[in-house]
Amino acid sequence: MYLGIQALMPREPRDVDERVVARIRELGFTGVACRFFQPLETSMEEVDRLRGVLEAGGIAPAQANAMYPDLVHPDDAQRRQGIKAMQRMCKIARRLGADNLYVRPGSLNPAGSWYPHPENRHPRTRQRLVASLKEVAAAAEHEGVRLAMEGHVLSPLYSAQVIREVIEAVGSKALGFNMDPVNFVGSVPEAYDTTSLINHLFDVLGPYTICGHAKDFFLQDRLV
């Protein structure tokens, strides 16, 4: 198992150097998440250089991550751009040697991919997501890359059961789950009983879990 960190990396892969990698090692981490903000414009030469710098410093690319138009975007042209970017990311993740490629489902909220929208839970939104994931998963299978899909109570993947249904509807062994329990704290009772929430997530999605994020949360003493 790799213990990695999502911070400390420059925005641009070309800015990752020996000093960046040394700092990550100094803090006790052996893995790091590698972000690509423009996957369609990233060259394989850039990816090879990044892999070399990480390997030389003893850091593994624990996860590859990218920015792309949401896979549930109601505009088909935008959605197809998201699919194209993630298909490109499958090639990048393989070349980088990343353990997995992170998948963000997105939202219909134009303000952000993790913000609420009344149609995020609509059946047609899930249908678009499944259709997009099938195309991305086909590319992942071809490249031998694992996809780690994340959910959130505000997103179209708002519960363990829904995520399992989507994974099974896509029907690809390349598609797995990125376990991030904090994202599923959707009520005050759940906030006070996170053990039951975590156990439920693993009961439903344990067989599909290939990666996880660890973070915390708190309740504030104020009126909602």
C-alpha positions as CSV (number, residue, x, y, z in Angstrom):
1,M,0.0,0.0,0.0
2,Y,1.3,3.5,-0.9
3,L,0.8,6.3,1.6
4,G,0.6,9.4,-0.7
5,I,-0.3,13.0,-0.5
6,Q,-2.3,15.2,-2.8
7,A,-0.6,18.4,-2.0
8,L,3.0,19.8,-2.4
9,M,3.0,19.3,-6.1
10,P,3.3,22.3,-8.5
11,R,0.4,23.0,-10.7
12,E,2.4,22.1,-13.9
13,P,4.1,18.7,-14.2
14,R,7.1,20.4,-15.8
15,D,7.8,22.3,-12.6
16,V,8.3,19.1,-10.6
17,D,12.0,18.8,-9.8
18,E,14.3,17.1,-7.4
19,R,13.6,19.6,-4.6
20,V,9.9,19.0,-4.8
21,V,10.4,15.2,-4.6
22,A,12.9,15.5,-1.8
23,R,10.4,17.6,0.3
24,I,7.7,14.9,-0.2
25,R,10.1,12.2,1.0
26,E,11.2,14.4,4.0
27,L,7.6,14.4,5.2
28,G,7.5,10.6,5.1
29,F,5.4,10.0,2.0
30,T,6.3,7.5,-0.7
31,G,3.5,8.3,-3.1
32,V,1.9,11.4,-4.6
33,A,-1.1,12.3,-6.7
34,C,-0.1,13.8,-10.1
35,R,-2.5,16.4,-11.6
36,F,-2.8,17.3,-15.2
37,F,-4.8,20.5,-15.8
38,Q,-4.6,20.2,-19.6
39,P,-4.5,16.5,-20.5
40,L,-5.1,17.0,-24.2
41,E,-2.1,19.3,-24.5
42,T,0.2,17.2,-22.3
43,S,3.0,15.5,-24.3
44,M,4.4,12.1,-23.6
45,E,7.8,13.7,-23.3
46,E,6.5,15.7,-20.3
47,V,5.1,12.5,-18.8
48,D,8.3,10.6,-19.2
49,R,10.3,13.5,-17.6
50,L,7.9,13.5,-14.6
51,R,8.1,9.8,-14.2
52,G,11.9,9.9,-14.2
53,V,12.1,12.7,-11.6
54,L,9.7,10.8,-9.3
55,E,11.5,7.5,-9.7
56,A,14.9,9.1,-9.0
57,G,13.5,10.5,-5.8
58,G,11.8,7.3,-4.6
59,I,8.2,8.6,-5.0
60,A,5.5,6.5,-6.7
61,P,2.7,8.1,-8.7
62,A,-0.1,6.8,-6.5
63,Q,-2.8,8.4,-8.5
64,A,-3.2,10.4,-11.7
65,N,-5.8,13.2,-11.7
66,A,-7.0,15.6,-14.4
67,M,-9.3,18.5,-15.1
68,Y,-11.9,17.9,-17.8
69,P,-15.5,18.8,-18.8
70,D,-17.9,16.8,-16.6
71,L,-18.9,13.4,-17.8
72,V,-22.6,14.3,-17.0
73,H,-22.5,17.6,-18.9
74,P,-25.9,18.2,-20.5
75,D,-24.2,19.7,-23.6
76,D,-23.1,16.7,-25.6
77,A,-20.2,18.5,-27.2
78,Q,-18.8,19.4,-23.7
79,R,-19.4,15.9,-22.5
80,R,-17.6,14.4,-25.4
81,Q,-14.6,16.7,-24.7
82,G,-14.6,15.2,-21.2
83,I,-14.6,11.7,-22.5
84,K,-11.8,12.6,-25.0
85,A,-9.7,14.1,-22.2
86,M,-10.2,11.0,-19.9
87,Q,-9.3,8.7,-22.8
88,R,-6.1,10.7,-23.2
89,M,-5.5,10.4,-19.5
90,C,-5.7,6.7,-19.7
91,K,-2.6,6.8,-22.0
92,I,-0.9,9.3,-19.7
93,A,-1.6,7.2,-16.6
94,R,-0.1,4.2,-18.2
95,R,3.0,6.0,-19.4
96,L,3.4,7.6,-15.9
97,G,3.0,4.2,-14.2
98,A,0.2,5.6,-12.0
99,D,-1.5,3.1,-9.7
100,N,-4.9,4.4,-10.9
101,L,-6.6,7.2,-12.6
102,Y,-9.1,9.3,-10.6
103,V,-12.6,9.8,-12.1
104,R,-14.8,12.7,-11.1
105,P,-18.5,12.3,-12.2
106,G,-19.2,16.0,-12.2
107,S,-22.4,18.0,-11.6
108,L,-24.9,20.0,-13.6
109,N,-24.1,23.0,-11.5
110,P,-22.1,25.4,-13.7
111,A,-20.3,26.8,-10.6
112,G,-18.4,23.6,-9.9
113,S,-18.2,19.8,-10.3
114,W,-18.9,19.1,-6.7
115,Y,-21.8,21.6,-6.2
116,P,-25.5,20.7,-5.9
117,H,-28.1,20.8,-8.6
118,P,-31.7,19.5,-8.6
119,E,-31.0,17.2,-11.6
120,N,-27.8,15.6,-10.2
121,R,-30.0,12.7,-9.0
122,H,-32.2,12.5,-12.1
123,P,-32.2,9.1,-14.0
124,R,-31.1,10.8,-17.3
125,T,-28.1,12.3,-15.5
126,R,-27.0,8.8,-14.4
127,Q,-27.6,7.5,-17.9
128,R,-25.2,10.1,-19.3
129,L,-22.7,9.2,-16.7
130,V,-22.9,5.5,-17.5
131,A,-22.6,6.1,-21.2
132,S,-19.5,8.3,-20.7
133,L,-17.9,5.8,-18.3
134,K,-18.3,3.0,-20.8
135,E,-16.2,4.9,-23.3
136,V,-13.6,5.9,-20.8
137,A,-13.5,2.3,-19.3
138,A,-12.9,0.9,-22.8
139,A,-9.8,3.1,-23.1
140,A,-8.7,2.1,-19.6
141,E,-9.0,-1.6,-20.5
142,H,-6.9,-1.0,-23.6
143,E,-4.2,0.7,-21.7
144,G,-4.3,-1.6,-18.7
145,V,-5.2,1.3,-16.3
146,R,-7.5,1.1,-13.3
147,L,-10.1,3.8,-12.8
148,A,-10.9,5.1,-9.3
149,M,-14.3,6.8,-9.4
150,E,-15.3,9.0,-6.5
151,G,-18.7,10.0,-5.2
152,H,-20.3,12.7,-2.9
153,V,-23.7,13.4,-1.4
154,L,-24.0,16.4,-3.7
155,S,-23.0,14.6,-6.9
156,P,-24.9,12.1,-9.1
157,L,-23.0,9.4,-7.2
158,Y,-24.6,10.2,-3.9
159,S,-24.7,6.8,-2.1
160,A,-22.9,3.5,-1.9
161,Q,-25.7,1.7,-3.5
162,V,-25.9,4.1,-6.5
163,I,-22.2,3.9,-7.0
164,R,-22.4,0.1,-7.0
165,E,-25.2,0.2,-9.5
166,V,-23.3,2.5,-11.8
167,I,-20.1,0.3,-11.7
168,E,-22.2,-2.8,-12.5
169,A,-24.0,-1.0,-15.3
170,V,-20.7,0.0,-16.9
171,G,-19.6,-3.6,-16.6
172,S,-15.9,-3.0,-16.9
173,K,-13.2,-4.6,-14.6
174,A,-11.2,-1.4,-15.1
175,L,-13.7,0.6,-13.1
176,G,-13.3,0.7,-9.4
177,F,-14.1,3.0,-6.4
178,N,-12.1,5.7,-4.7
179,M,-13.1,5.4,-1.0
180,D,-13.5,8.9,0.6
181,P,-15.9,8.4,3.5
182,V,-16.1,12.1,4.4
183,N,-17.9,12.8,1.1
184,F,-20.9,10.7,2.3
185,V,-21.6,12.4,5.6
186,G,-25.0,13.8,4.6
187,S,-26.7,14.4,7.9
188,V,-26.0,15.2,11.5
189,P,-26.8,11.7,12.7
190,E,-24.2,10.4,10.2
191,A,-21.7,13.0,11.4
192,Y,-22.0,11.6,15.0
193,D,-21.8,8.0,13.9
194,T,-19.1,7.8,11.2
195,T,-18.2,4.2,12.1
196,S,-21.5,2.9,10.9
197,L,-21.2,5.0,7.7
198,I,-17.7,3.7,7.0
199,N,-18.7,0.1,7.7
200,H,-21.7,0.5,5.3
201,L,-19.5,1.9,2.5
202,F,-17.1,-1.0,2.8
203,D,-19.9,-3.5,3.0
204,V,-21.4,-2.3,-0.3
205,L,-18.3,-1.1,-2.1
206,G,-15.4,-3.1,-0.5
207,P,-15.0,-5.4,-3.5
208,Y,-14.7,-2.4,-5.9
209,T,-12.4,-0.2,-3.7
210,I,-9.0,0.3,-5.2
211,C,-7.9,3.6,-3.6
212,G,-8.9,5.9,-0.8
213,H,-8.6,9.5,0.3
214,A,-8.3,10.3,4.0
215,K,-9.5,13.6,5.5
216,D,-11.7,14.9,8.3
217,F,-14.6,17.2,9.0
218,F,-16.2,19.1,11.9
219,L,-19.6,20.4,12.9
220,Q,-19.9,24.1,13.8
221,D,-21.9,25.5,16.6
222,R,-24.1,27.7,14.5
223,L,-27.6,27.7,13.0
224,V,-27.7,25.7,9.7
